[in-house]
Amino acid sequence: MKYAVDFDSTLAVYHPGDFHKYGPLILGEPIEPMVRQVKAWLRQGIEVVIFTARDPISWALISKWTEEHIGTRLMVTNVKTWDIDAFYDDKTFHVIPNTGEIVDTDLYLQYKAFWLEKGN
Ligand SMILES: [Mg+2]
């Protein structure tokens, strides 16, 4: 099994506008429940990669961040590959395969409204 975990707002604290305020090289503090979850997956033998929209200039720093907070350097990528079994991301919503049906549409719409209000 292989899981892809988003970085900003999923594994590390990020607020809308932080990128413009602090630039690409400042990384947020760990979000402990997600850090614990990733550690548990690794103990179970699940491969975990960091999936991020950040510019590759910050990938080495993110990998170092995972060493500091998770205990191992995780691979960082922005490529969605066939062998990834699941994605964990604050902006992702599940679509039932081959139906176009979004799971929990109300939550999805609330989320979209939140981001639009923040100007993202
Ligand atoms: Mg995110």
Residues whose N, C-alpha, C, O or C-beta is under 5 A from the ligand:
A	BS01	MG	D6 D8 S9 T10 D90
